[in-house]
Amino acid sequence: MTGGFWRKNGVKKGVRIQLTTSFGPVWRLLARIPRLGPAVNRWLINQLVYTMKTRPGALSTKSDWTSWESLHDRTWSQRHLGPDRKFNEGQPDPDVVAELFRRSGAEPESARSALLFPFFAQWFVDGFLRTDPDDVRKNTSTHDIDLSQLYGQTPDVTRILRERNGGRGRLAVEPSLLPAEFPPYLFDRDGKPKKEFANLEILFGKGDLKAAGMSGASEELRNKLFALGIPRGNIHYGFVMMSTLFLREHNRIAGLISADHEDWSDDRVFDTTRNTLIVVLLKIVVEDYIRHITPIKFPLFVEPGIGADQRWYRQNWMSVEFNLLYRWHSLVPSQVTLGGNRQTFADLWWDTRPVTEYGLAALFDEASRQPCSTISLLNTDASMLDIEKKSVEIGRVTQLASYNDYREACGFPRLGCIDDLSSDPRVREAVEGCYPDGIDRVELFVGLFGEDIRKGSMLPPLMSAMVAVDAFSQALTNPLLDPEIFTEDTFSPAGMAVIKSTNSLAQLVVRNTENEGPAPRVSLALQRPWLRRAAALVRR
């Protein structure tokens, strides 16, 4: 191991990284041993969460000091470090900083991750990381992992999206879409909003840059928008794929529960199904998604009651830092393969037609066979640079501390110079040109994306550490995982069976696309190159 590794990680953190990212067979063996496996799982998760100070945080984005509101008013984002006004004075113009993200030269392809990975990542986090366009210090979500993408955030929206029969969610009734199941369209054939969806918000306010392009969308695109739980639910076909899949799974589970409990009301079946599907999502996130992200060799898993006796077991409250570090726009390729043809991804915003034209099985298969890009500076498509600029501005408005301050808060040594940030000379040159006064002037949002990605990981080191802190401490505090609630009374025997038998996204896709042709490949990870070549020959 090079000296640079120890200089950047320190002895304590470096030893832990080395131990947990090596000796794969040993860690997998430990996972299979009764009692010992769960104990190791708990120890590892606690180690990851305790990287930073735990909730409750003393501060939110409401003010520079602790107040009753800063401890309770969750309309504001929480924050890990206090504001640093002096650091933010004299920083380069946001337009200049945004240029550090512009994709230039040959677009790098991920060697590990498929396009399905950023599709799932965006769909997942948009359920709880939702910046208020009128005040970027605020988060308009519930702060919970509650499948708001499917059910909405309020009882009123949930009622709009329910079929009111057998606990099911609303489906499209258009003959052209049958027999496959899709969400209902927002507009009728005359292009007028359907009265049942009159109160369903489909866009954020004018301050939401991702929604801005919708104003110029053609009538054809507008008429293909679906009734979904959150305003940006139709942002692109990858997002709609995920919502459609989970809607189908909701209705499938509702059917199982209804068959076992014919005397149950529609409300009880719906609520029990919703409970079940939220836990299914939590399992997929930890046991499929996070396992793909992390280089840790132990297969982490969801255990009811985990963390209940820990300091981090607190009410969810998303932080402004978590909001910024999860902006993985550089993962999105400038072009994607869709329906066998190469298309510019920027041309696909607000176009849901591929979902009904090609079907879920084909889209999941195609997204699993092509690589996404990589997380780094100098790698965001030009169509999303305005969003990167907005992210820089959010850091300024909330007066975030420096990148080096956050490294220190996470137990990493402070970097001594910009040369330590990245092994890529283009990145070093660009960052130094933007911050000529040195590494201590580099902002958090830039530093997060400027670091090298550690071998075996999907994320740079500081980003990985901070993601783990918030992800585990906010996913595993879900009340449905409390041992007193995690029972058949909450999920029904059928729901509990679904929970116990599900730990991957592929399982949901396969059982909800049985009538759409051959079983698709569904994976966040790419096949190894030689397997991809062999599979291509078989398909021919």
VEXTOR-457683 format. One line per 8 residues: number of its first residue (from 1); for each residue x, y, z of C-alpha. Coordinates in nm, 4 decimals. Layout:
<nodes>
NUM = X:Y:Z | ...
</nodes>
This chain:
<nodes>
1 = 0.0000:0.0000:0.0000 | 0.1409:0.3389:-0.1021 | 0.2278:0.6151:0.1383 | -0.0392:0.8293:-0.0241 | -0.3100:0.5987:0.1076 | -0.2005:0.6431:0.4692 | -0.1430:1.0167:0.4272 | -0.4989:1.0629:0.2970
9 = -0.6735:0.8249:0.5372 | -0.4664:0.8246:0.8557 | -0.3694:0.5145:1.0513 | -0.6974:0.4403:1.2328 | -0.9249:0.4884:0.9331 | -0.6705:0.3315:0.6988 | -0.6525:0.0116:0.9032 | -1.0324:-0.0161:0.9121
17 = -1.0553:0.0401:0.5371 | -0.7932:-0.2245:0.4702 | -0.9586:-0.4811:0.6961 | -1.3149:-0.4314:0.5722 | -1.2310:-0.4129:0.2020 | -1.0040:-0.7206:0.1966 | -1.0422:-1.0860:0.2970 | -1.3756:-1.1306:0.1179
25 = -1.4078:-1.5065:0.1861 | -1.3553:-1.4493:0.5586 | -1.6229:-1.1795:0.5785 | -1.8701:-1.3890:0.3794 | -1.8056:-1.6836:0.6112 | -1.8717:-1.4663:0.9164 | -2.2025:-1.3559:0.7631 | -2.3216:-1.7185:0.7500
33 = -2.2517:-1.7970:1.1169 | -2.5658:-1.7649:1.3367 | -2.5425:-1.4904:1.5977 | -2.1937:-1.3912:1.4858 | -2.3147:-1.2674:1.1455 | -2.5744:-1.0280:1.2936 | -2.3211:-0.9080:1.5520 | -2.0679:-0.8236:1.2800
41 = -2.3428:-0.6563:1.0743 | -2.4372:-0.4344:1.3697 | -2.0735:-0.3518:1.4484 | -1.9960:-0.2483:1.0910 | -2.3071:-0.0334:1.0544 | -2.2391:0.1380:1.3873 | -1.8800:0.2062:1.2821 | -2.0032:0.3664:0.9598
49 = -2.2674:0.5825:1.1288 | -2.0391:0.7006:1.4087 | -1.8012:0.8485:1.1512 | -1.9668:1.1840:1.2309 | -2.1592:1.3279:1.5228 | -2.5077:1.1834:1.5376 | -2.8513:1.3395:1.5490 | -2.9954:1.5443:1.7067
57 = -2.7840:1.8147:1.5517 | -2.7512:2.1423:1.7356 | -2.8058:2.3441:1.4185 | -3.0284:2.3592:1.1142 | -3.0185:2.5912:0.8155 | -3.2687:2.8181:0.9907 | -3.0106:3.0182:1.1869 | -2.6485:3.0353:1.3006
65 = -2.7375:2.9431:1.6577 | -2.9273:2.6702:1.8408 | -3.2925:2.7455:1.9039 | -3.6040:2.5479:1.9845 | -3.6990:2.5703:1.6175 | -3.3561:2.4532:1.5036 | -3.4093:2.1389:1.7118 | -3.7652:2.0707:1.5965
73 = -3.8693:2.2503:1.2751 | -3.7932:2.0013:0.9983 | -3.9043:2.2324:0.7192 | -3.5405:2.3447:0.7394 | -3.2536:2.1124:0.6523 | -3.0308:1.9938:0.9309 | -2.6567:2.0437:0.9052 | -2.3498:1.8541:1.0251
81 = -2.1179:2.1535:1.0691 | -2.1995:2.5109:1.1637 | -2.1904:2.7950:0.9092 | -1.8560:2.9485:0.8161 | -1.9167:3.2954:0.6737 | -1.5490:3.3889:0.6597 | -1.4675:3.0838:0.4453 | -1.7383:3.1759:0.1949
89 = -1.6156:3.5340:0.1504 | -1.4277:3.6000:-0.1728 | -1.4977:3.2635:-0.3339 | -1.4978:3.2422:-0.7163 | -1.8170:3.3114:-0.9078 | -2.0543:3.0086:-0.9157 | -2.0405:3.0115:-1.2958 | -1.6638:2.9626:-1.2769
97 = -1.6942:2.6805:-1.0220 | -1.9641:2.5095:-1.2296 | -1.7139:2.4821:-1.5151 | -1.5157:2.2401:-1.2975 | -1.7958:1.9920:-1.3631 | -1.8299:2.0332:-1.7412 | -1.7739:1.7086:-1.9320 | -1.4810:1.7442:-2.1677
105 = -1.2958:1.5002:-2.3865 | -1.3796:1.1308:-2.3971 | -1.6613:1.0376:-2.1598 | -1.5417:0.7776:-1.9074 | -1.7449:0.4594:-1.8750 | -1.7890:0.2876:-1.5422 | -1.6243:-0.0531:-1.5259 | -1.8602:-0.1624:-1.2480
113 = -2.2000:0.0000:-1.2776 | -2.4826:-0.0191:-1.5271 | -2.7098:0.2669:-1.6306 | -2.9698:0.1131:-1.4015 | -2.7604:0.2280:-1.1056 | -2.8089:0.6067:-1.1521 | -3.1717:0.5469:-1.2564 | -3.2443:0.3755:-0.9253
121 = -3.0293:0.6214:-0.7267 | -3.2181:0.9273:-0.8506 | -3.5582:0.7668:-0.8089 | -3.4723:0.6583:-0.4550 | -3.3301:0.9865:-0.3225 | -3.5879:1.2111:-0.4883 | -3.8344:1.0659:-0.2406 | -3.6680:1.2444:0.0524
129 = -3.4088:1.4940:-0.0777 | -3.6316:1.7643:-0.2188 | -3.5001:2.1201:-0.2074 | -3.7589:2.3928:-0.1755 | -3.7122:2.6039:-0.4930 | -3.8306:2.9147:-0.3093 | -3.5787:2.8749:-0.0256 | -3.2884:2.6343:-0.0823
137 = -3.2249:2.6127:0.2914 | -3.5417:2.4058:0.3187 | -3.6398:2.0479:0.2326 | -4.0014:1.9924:0.1263 | -3.9970:1.6163:0.1891 | -4.1123:1.4196:0.4922 | -3.7456:1.3272:0.5580 | -3.8544:0.9637:0.5667
145 = -3.8002:0.6738:0.3284 | -4.1725:0.6258:0.2774 | -4.2134:0.5587:-0.0975 | -4.3567:0.9050:-0.1560 | -4.2601:0.8521:-0.5216 | -4.5537:0.6095:-0.5315 | -4.7880:0.7246:-0.2559 | -4.7269:1.0990:-0.2356
153 = -4.6429:1.2903:0.0802 | -4.9920:1.3707:0.2068 | -5.3099:1.1713:0.2705 | -5.4872:1.3806:0.0057 | -5.2385:1.2805:-0.2652 | -5.2475:0.9191:-0.1511 | -5.6275:0.9139:-0.1850 | -5.6032:1.0536:-0.5372
161 = -5.3671:0.7733:-0.6409 | -5.5726:0.4869:-0.4945 | -5.8153:0.2699:-0.6860 | -6.0328:0.2268:-0.3729 | -6.0809:-0.1410:-0.4436 | -5.8828:-0.4278:-0.2950 | -5.6134:-0.1967:-0.1574 | -5.4829:-0.1290:-0.5076
169 = -5.3197:0.1740:-0.6650 | -5.4761:0.3367:-0.9707 | -5.3846:0.1950:-1.3094 | -5.4284:0.3225:-1.6639 | -5.7516:0.2202:-1.8354 | -5.6407:0.3113:-2.1890 | -5.6995:0.0063:-2.4127 | -5.3727:0.0725:-2.5977
177 = -5.1763:0.0027:-2.2794 | -5.3500:-0.3205:-2.1788 | -5.2825:-0.5878:-2.0637 | -4.9596:-0.4460:-1.9180 | -5.0071:-0.2301:-1.6085 | -4.9031:0.1361:-1.6068 | -4.9938:0.4380:-1.3943 | -5.2889:0.6422:-1.5251
185 = -5.2310:0.9384:-1.7552 | -5.2825:1.2871:-1.6148 | -5.4564:1.4150:-1.9282 | -5.7491:1.2831:-2.1291 | -5.7421:1.2281:-2.5064 | -5.8387:1.5904:-2.5679 | -5.5335:1.7117:-2.3776 | -5.7344:1.8342:-2.0797
193 = -5.6387:1.7442:-1.7219 | -5.8524:1.4625:-1.5868 | -6.0773:1.5900:-1.3110 | -5.9683:1.3181:-1.0676 | -5.6128:1.4550:-1.0856 | -5.6979:1.8239:-1.0739 | -5.5275:1.8648:-0.7349 | -5.2209:1.6576:-0.8154
201 = -4.9079:1.8711:-0.8412 | -4.6818:1.7660:-1.1285 | -4.4096:2.0308:-1.1082 | -4.2169:2.2238:-0.8482 | -4.2097:2.6009:-0.8662 | -4.0157:2.8040:-1.1200 | -3.6996:2.7741:-0.9119 | -3.6635:2.4021:-0.9848
209 = -3.4174:2.3788:-1.2739 | -3.5052:2.0184:-1.3527 | -3.8672:2.1220:-1.3999 | -3.7856:2.4263:-1.6105 | -3.7714:2.2291:-1.9347 | -4.1277:2.1104:-1.8911 | -4.2669:2.4529:-1.9805 | -4.1476:2.4106:-2.3381
217 = -4.2496:2.0474:-2.3780 | -4.4686:1.9560:-2.6719 | -4.8358:1.8758:-2.6313 | -4.7547:1.5164:-2.7211 | -4.5157:1.4858:-2.4263 | -4.7519:1.6596:-2.1852 | -5.0331:1.4233:-2.2786 | -4.8166:1.1249:-2.1862
225 = -4.7425:1.2373:-1.8307 | -4.8481:0.9927:-1.5607 | -5.0225:1.0527:-1.2283 | -4.7417:0.9869:-0.9791 | -4.6677:1.0662:-0.6176 | -4.4124:1.3475:-0.6478 | -4.4054:1.6479:-0.8808 | -4.0922:1.5427:-1.0724
233 = -4.2094:1.1837:-1.1133 | -4.2151:1.2148:-1.4938 | -3.8678:1.3679:-1.5239 | -3.7412:1.0906:-1.7577 | -3.8185:0.7345:-1.8588 | -3.5786:0.5818:-1.6024 | -3.7696:0.7445:-1.3184 | -4.1060:0.6288:-1.4572
241 = -3.9709:0.2736:-1.4974 | -3.9099:0.2541:-1.1244 | -4.2450:0.3995:-1.0199 | -4.4301:0.1703:-1.2598 | -4.2446:-0.1313:-1.1230 | -4.3298:-0.0478:-0.7625 | -4.6925:0.0225:-0.8535 | -4.7170:-0.3229:-1.0094
249 = -4.5558:-0.4795:-0.7031 | -4.7956:-0.2915:-0.4745 | -5.0947:-0.4302:-0.6612 | -4.9452:-0.7785:-0.6714 | -4.8947:-0.7798:-0.2942 | -5.2417:-0.6314:-0.2394 | -5.3848:-0.9223:-0.4356 | -5.2038:-1.1746:-0.2135
257 = -5.3238:-1.0064:0.1042 | -5.6816:-0.9660:-0.0216 | -5.6998:-1.3349:-0.1127 | -5.6048:-1.4307:0.2432 | -5.8307:-1.1745:0.4119 | -6.1551:-1.1368:0.2203 | -6.3147:-0.9663:0.5213 | -6.0578:-0.6841:0.5318
265 = -6.1551:-0.3368:0.4166 | -5.9874:-0.1653:0.1227 | -5.8125:0.0682:0.3685 | -5.6654:-0.2143:0.5724 | -5.5402:-0.4016:0.2670 | -5.3883:-0.0830:0.1249 | -5.2155:0.0136:0.4496 | -5.0797:-0.3382:0.5047
273 = -4.9511:-0.3494:0.1470 | -4.7891:-0.0095:0.1849 | -4.6161:-0.1225:0.5058 | -4.4857:-0.4288:0.3268 | -4.3555:-0.2477:0.0204 | -4.1715:0.0178:0.2237 | -3.9771:-0.2547:0.4036 | -3.9132:-0.4310:0.0721
281 = -3.7599:-0.1036:-0.0526 | -3.5447:-0.0736:0.2603 | -3.4129:-0.4254:0.2051 | -3.3349:-0.3558:-0.1606 | -3.1551:-0.0347:-0.0645 | -2.9303:-0.2024:0.1941 | -2.8892:-0.5501:0.0459 | -2.8675:-0.4637:-0.3249
289 = -2.7983:-0.0926:-0.3755 | -2.5601:-0.0235:-0.0843 | -2.3826:-0.3557:-0.1318 | -2.3112:-0.2437:-0.4866 | -2.1803:0.0963:-0.3756 | -1.9547:-0.0077:-0.0899 | -1.6179:-0.1838:-0.1144 | -1.6858:-0.3492:0.2223
297 = -1.6676:-0.7250:0.1755 | -1.9169:-0.8189:0.4467 | -2.2690:-0.8454:0.2956 | -2.4576:-0.5899:0.5046 | -2.8254:-0.6633:0.5664 | -3.1413:-0.5263:0.7279 | -3.2109:-0.6523:1.0786 | -3.5280:-0.5410:1.2606
305 = -3.4390:-0.3448:1.5715 | -3.0840:-0.2706:1.4637 | -2.9597:0.0477:1.6250 | -3.2484:0.0777:1.8720 | -3.0011:0.0987:2.1616 | -2.7620:0.3332:1.9814 | -2.7172:0.7112:2.0041 | -2.7871:0.7448:1.6302
313 = -3.1388:0.6016:1.6630 | -3.3182:0.9363:1.6267 | -3.5971:1.0917:1.4215 | -3.5011:1.1312:1.0559 | -3.3833:1.4743:0.9481 | -3.2043:1.5101:0.6155 | -2.9024:1.7379:0.6136 | -2.8061:1.9989:0.3571
321 = -2.4728:1.8209:0.3131 | -2.6490:1.4918:0.2330 | -2.8591:1.6767:-0.0219 | -2.5510:1.8105:-0.2006 | -2.3293:1.5031:-0.1918 | -2.6029:1.2929:-0.3532 | -2.6052:1.4993:-0.6744 | -2.4563:1.2338:-0.8965
329 = -2.5217:1.4014:-1.2302 | -2.1837:1.2900:-1.3647 | -2.3064:0.9290:-1.3626 | -2.5498:1.0090:-1.6448 | -2.4005:0.9480:-1.9923 | -2.4468:1.2105:-2.2601 | -2.5919:0.9372:-2.4795 | -2.7789:0.6197:-2.3900
337 = -2.8980:0.3177:-2.5827 | -3.2765:0.3159:-2.5912 | -3.4748:0.0716:-2.8017 | -3.1495:-0.0373:-2.9618 | -3.0642:0.3153:-3.0809 | -2.8232:0.5734:-2.9419 | -3.0023:0.8842:-2.8181 | -2.8933:1.2033:-2.6478
345 = -3.0143:1.1798:-2.2892 | -3.0825:1.5528:-2.2703 | -3.3482:1.5016:-2.5401 | -3.5352:1.2548:-2.3177 | -3.6339:1.4853:-2.0312 | -4.0063:1.4584:-1.9580 | -4.0511:1.1921:-2.2261 | -4.2318:0.8937:-2.0730
353 = -4.3190:0.7297:-2.4059 | -4.0341:0.4739:-2.3970 | -4.1938:0.3076:-2.0928 | -4.5122:0.2148:-2.2774 | -4.3456:0.1712:-2.6157 | -4.0800:-0.0797:-2.5082 | -4.2189:-0.2174:-2.1793 | -4.0490:-0.2637:-1.8443
361 = -3.8697:-0.5912:-1.9173 | -3.6906:-0.4545:-2.2227 | -3.5990:-0.1257:-2.0540 | -3.4619:-0.2868:-1.7385 | -3.2647:-0.5333:-1.9500 | -3.1208:-0.2578:-2.1685 | -3.0339:-0.0360:-1.8716 | -2.8562:-0.3320:-1.7070
369 = -2.6371:-0.4057:-2.0101 | -2.4904:-0.0601:-2.0755 | -2.2467:0.1262:-1.8509 | -2.3175:0.4517:-1.6790 | -2.0429:0.7107:-1.6424 | -1.8333:0.7854:-1.3320 | -1.8536:1.0255:-1.0391 | -1.5915:1.2956:-1.0836
377 = -1.5246:1.6540:-1.1736 | -1.4984:1.7405:-1.5451 | -1.7703:1.4858:-1.6206 | -2.1187:1.6423:-1.6110 | -2.3101:1.6768:-1.9359 | -2.3550:2.0398:-2.0430 | -2.7340:2.0062:-2.0118 | -2.6999:1.9763:-1.6318
385 = -2.4359:2.2415:-1.5602 | -2.6991:2.4877:-1.4400 | -2.7931:2.2339:-1.1711 | -2.4286:2.2054:-1.0636 | -2.4116:2.5842:-1.0443 | -2.7245:2.5832:-0.8276 | -2.5597:2.3286:-0.5991 | -2.2589:2.5579:-0.5551
393 = -2.4966:2.8422:-0.4700 | -2.6736:2.6281:-0.2095 | -2.3398:2.5761:-0.0373 | -2.2871:2.9516:-0.0350 | -2.6375:3.0370:0.0897 | -2.6069:2.7874:0.3747 | -2.2475:2.9000:0.4444 | -2.1046:2.5494:0.4443
401 = -1.7595:2.4966:0.5914 | -1.4638:2.3951:0.3763 | -1.3994:2.0572:0.2193 | -1.1023:2.0074:0.4527 | -1.3211:2.0862:0.7570 | -1.5589:1.8083:0.6540 | -1.2701:1.5674:0.6023 | -1.1580:1.6410:0.9562
409 = -1.5128:1.5989:1.0905 | -1.5223:1.2508:0.9316 | -1.1908:1.1425:1.0824 | -0.9794:1.1902:0.7688 | -0.6550:1.3919:0.7830 | -0.6748:1.7375:0.6274 | -0.5132:1.7448:0.2850 | -0.2018:1.9583:0.2617
417 = -0.2292:2.0615:-0.1023 | -0.4477:2.0292:-0.4102 | -0.2077:1.7670:-0.5512 | -0.3333:1.5330:-0.2759 | -0.6933:1.5701:-0.3955 | -0.6708:1.3750:-0.7197 | -0.4324:1.1640:-0.9255 | -0.5843:1.3130:-1.2434
425 = -0.3666:1.6048:-1.3609 | -0.6638:1.7618:-1.5426 | -0.8622:1.7732:-1.2174 | -0.5695:1.9113:-1.0202 | -0.5044:2.1824:-1.2777 | -0.8721:2.2834:-1.2986 | -0.9194:2.2976:-0.9208 | -0.5978:2.4909:-0.8680
433 = -0.7028:2.7389:-1.1354 | -1.0312:2.7949:-0.9555 | -0.8850:2.8026:-0.6024 | -0.5330:2.9479:-0.6397 | -0.5039:3.0024:-0.2627 | -0.4845:2.6281:-0.1992 | -0.6757:2.3293:-0.0711 | -0.8163:2.5058:0.2367
441 = -1.0227:2.7288:0.0054 | -1.1831:2.4350:-0.1792 | -1.5574:2.4095:-0.1162 | -1.7260:2.0909:0.0026 | -1.9261:2.0339:-0.3168 | -1.6115:2.0535:-0.5299 | -1.3921:1.8456:-0.3006 | -1.6495:1.5675:-0.2762
449 = -1.6387:1.5113:-0.6518 | -1.2682:1.5864:-0.6969 | -1.1336:1.2949:-0.4931 | -1.0201:0.9709:-0.6561 | -1.2602:0.6791:-0.6279 | -1.1222:0.4102:-0.4018 | -1.0629:0.0685:-0.5588 | -1.3739:-0.1505:-0.5391
457 = -1.6001:0.1426:-0.4573 | -1.8448:0.3511:-0.6593 | -1.7790:0.6693:-0.4619 | -1.4860:0.8898:-0.3584 | -1.3792:0.8392:0.0078 | -1.5309:1.1443:0.1798 | -1.8556:1.1094:-0.0135 | -1.8706:0.7410:0.0745
465 = -1.8212:0.8109:0.4439 | -2.0846:1.0850:0.4563 | -2.3361:0.8826:0.2525 | -2.3017:0.5952:0.5006 | -2.3612:0.8230:0.8003 | -2.6913:0.9572:0.6748 | -2.8061:0.6571:0.4725 | -2.7861:0.3967:0.7477
473 = -2.8986:0.6254:1.0298 | -3.2046:0.7376:0.8310 | -3.3024:0.4087:0.6653 | -3.2713:0.1835:0.9685 | -3.4689:0.4071:1.2052 | -3.7871:0.3413:1.0078 | -4.0600:0.2535:1.2633 | -4.1638:-0.0469:1.0550
481 = -3.8318:-0.2081:1.1531 | -3.9020:-0.1847:1.5258 | -3.9235:-0.5410:1.6646 | -4.2585:-0.4643:1.8278 | -4.3978:-0.3498:1.4908 | -4.2130:-0.5899:1.2618 | -4.4781:-0.8614:1.2954 | -4.7412:-1.0369:1.0868
489 = -5.0007:-0.8060:1.2437 | -4.8331:-0.5186:1.0568 | -4.7640:-0.6948:0.7280 | -4.9947:-1.0005:0.7278 | -4.8509:-1.3501:0.6713 | -4.8455:-1.2903:0.2951 | -4.6708:-0.9562:0.3327 | -4.4155:-1.1000:0.5721
497 = -4.3413:-1.3787:0.3249 | -4.2764:-1.1189:0.0527 | -4.0401:-0.9278:0.2825 | -3.8428:-1.2361:0.3806 | -3.8073:-1.3546:0.0210 | -3.6990:-1.0220:-0.1332 | -3.3573:-0.8562:-0.1274 | -3.2938:-0.7371:-0.4826
505 = -3.4450:-0.5163:-0.7485 | -3.4192:-0.8045:-0.9962 | -3.6721:-1.0084:-0.7999 | -3.9333:-0.7334:-0.8338 | -3.8736:-0.6933:-1.2059 | -3.8870:-1.0634:-1.2904 | -4.2116:-1.1284:-1.1055 | -4.3803:-0.8186:-1.2510
513 = -4.2817:-0.8654:-1.6169 | -4.3627:-1.2329:-1.6661 | -4.5812:-1.1618:-1.9703 | -4.3335:-0.9322:-2.1453 | -4.1060:-1.1881:-2.3067 | -3.7805:-1.3479:-2.1913 | -3.6682:-1.2821:-1.8363 | -3.4590:-0.9636:-1.8434
521 = -3.1145:-0.9138:-1.6984 | -3.1611:-0.6802:-1.4013 | -2.8514:-0.5627:-1.2190 | -2.6966:-0.2427:-1.0872 | -2.3610:-0.3969:-1.1754 | -2.2272:-0.4580:-1.5224 | -2.1417:-0.8049:-1.6353 | -1.7693:-0.8610:-1.6660
529 = -1.6466:-0.7854:-2.0206 | -1.5992:-1.1481:-2.1238 | -1.9491:-1.2335:-1.9970 | -2.0959:-0.9396:-2.1905 | -1.9314:-1.0603:-2.5105 | -2.0559:-1.4160:-2.4559 | -2.4089:-1.2939:-2.3806 | -2.4083:-1.0810:-2.6970
537 = -2.3170:-1.3860:-2.9047 | -2.5989:-1.5867:-2.7477 | -2.8531:-1.3111:-2.8204 | -2.7465:-1.3096:-3.1863
</nodes>
